[in-house]
């Protein structure tokens, strides 16, 4: 299978690549998924144009500034076709000391191991970038994400307010030098 020019990571089943404004349809669907809104937050993105702008202002700008970002995750299909299934990557939030691992997948692609496969690749990628620690945040009620983070070797370290006026989130960390 030919490598996409913006490919960052590849697993047996997935390609993680740089997000671009042309991926607006996937981002729009994710941003408006009820589970995304419940566990990650309402981004207020309701149009393709707004989704394209959020990609430009978010992942594209972070990639330029930091050398990492949230990546588009595609399932590799037979015949060279790639199907967008979600996002996974590294985000630096002002409210957190460490870079944080993030992921979100469309409902029809959940429960197939894609989130773990992509997140494991992103953790390995964080090591190659020289990050000493990695964080992750999730709502207390997001059992699937909590299980995934623990499976990755992350440890619960407490709760943290990430957005002023919103409930605190569970904070997890992994020391990348220890976790191999």
Secondary structure as GFF3:
##gff-version 3
##sequence-region A 1 180
A	DSSP	beta_strand	7	10	.	.	.	ID=ss1
A	DSSP	beta_strand	14	18	.	.	.	ID=ss2
A	DSSP	three_ten_helix	21	23	.	.	.	ID=ss3
A	DSSP	alpha_helix	24	31	.	.	.	ID=ss4
A	DSSP	alpha_helix	34	39	.	.	.	ID=ss5
A	DSSP	alpha_helix	48	55	.	.	.	ID=ss6
A	DSSP	pi_helix	56	60	.	.	.	ID=ss7
A	DSSP	alpha_helix	61	66	.	.	.	ID=ss8
A	DSSP	beta_strand	70	76	.	.	.	ID=ss9
A	DSSP	three_ten_helix	78	80	.	.	.	ID=ss10
A	DSSP	beta_strand	82	91	.	.	.	ID=ss11
A	DSSP	beta_strand	100	105	.	.	.	ID=ss12
A	DSSP	three_ten_helix	107	109	.	.	.	ID=ss13
A	DSSP	alpha_helix	114	128	.	.	.	ID=ss14
A	DSSP	beta_strand	133	138	.	.	.	ID=ss15
A	DSSP	alpha_helix	143	151	.	.	.	ID=ss16
A	DSSP	beta_strand	155	160	.	.	.	ID=ss17
A	DSSP	beta_strand	169	175	.	.	.	ID=ss18
###
